[in-house]
Amino acid sequence: MEFFEVLKRRRSIRRFQDKPVPREVIEKLLEAAFLSPSSYNKRPWHFIVVDDKEKLEALSRAKLGASGLKTAPVAIVVTADERKSDVWVEDASIVAEHIHLASYDLGLGSFWVQIRNRMHDGTKSAEEYVRELLGIPENYRVLCIVGVGYPAENKPPHGDEVFEWEKVSHDEFGRGFR
Ligand SMILES: Cc1cc2nc3c(=O)[nH]c(=O)nc-3n(C[C@H](O)[C@H](O)[C@H](O)COP(=O)(O)O)c2cc1C
């Protein structure tokens, strides 16, 4: 699909068909992830592909706003080694967006579940919860989980309302660009 069509049509999909995603399609998503840029090309990431139903169900309870993972046939947990890069957040965010966009291009739906800086409950962070569930070492930080699958909901493409030209300045902050 044409790149700008992918950008326009990608929407967050949180309900999925009960249909597995073939292994080769998941590998394509991971290829998209590996094609991400990273600061100093340090590539600090590590991905955990989760397709175990019980684990997906447990991940859907990681925090408020994760419940869409209940119907997702697969989730990709995006982590990065904070010892390898001080800007692991940026590196991992780009990766997650690559996965998001590639999902749409491959006929899948996807959504981002924020884990970093979110709480599981009153005492435990969502990151600790996911770390314990999946046995993630301390130095690997959990940015987010991308839930992926064949969509069970339809959303319209983005319209022109996203083009917020008033948020663009020319030469100095606040001077209109357009
Ligand atoms: C950093 C970030 C964190 C997000 N966290 C969540 C989340 O925890 N749960 C969720 O359902 N959606 C989450 N989203 C998806 C946004 O709600 C969604 O992208 C936004 O509402 C715009 O809708 P669209 O993706 O359909 O364009 C997140 C998106 C980003 C970029």
The ligand as a Gaussian input file, in Angstrom:
#p B3LYP/6-31G(d) Opt

LIG

0 1
 C        2.450000       6.764000      23.769000
 C        1.078000       6.173000      23.512000
 C        0.430000       5.493000      24.525000
 C       -0.815000       4.908000      24.298000
 N       -1.374000       4.136000      25.280000
 C       -2.508000       3.484000      25.026000
 C       -3.023000       2.563000      25.991000
 O       -2.433000       2.332000      27.041000
 N       -4.169000       1.916000      25.689000
 C       -4.838000       2.124000      24.512000
 O       -5.896000       1.500000      24.317000
 N       -4.373000       2.974000      23.572000
 C       -3.224000       3.648000      23.793000
 N       -2.694000       4.479000      22.838000
 C       -3.415000       4.700000      21.580000
 C       -4.015000       6.106000      21.513000
 O       -5.134000       6.184000      22.379000
 C       -4.418000       6.398000      20.048000
 O       -3.282000       6.340000      19.242000
 C       -5.058000       7.767000      19.901000
 O       -6.301000       7.815000      20.584000
 C       -5.298000       8.144000      18.431000
 O       -6.112000       7.192000      17.781000
 P       -5.602000       6.383000      16.497000
 O       -4.412000       5.548000      16.921000
 O       -6.764000       5.560000      16.051000
 O       -5.169000       7.385000      15.458000
 C       -1.457000       5.055000      23.033000
 C       -0.783000       5.745000      22.024000
 C        0.462000       6.271000      22.246000
 C        1.189000       6.960000      21.118000

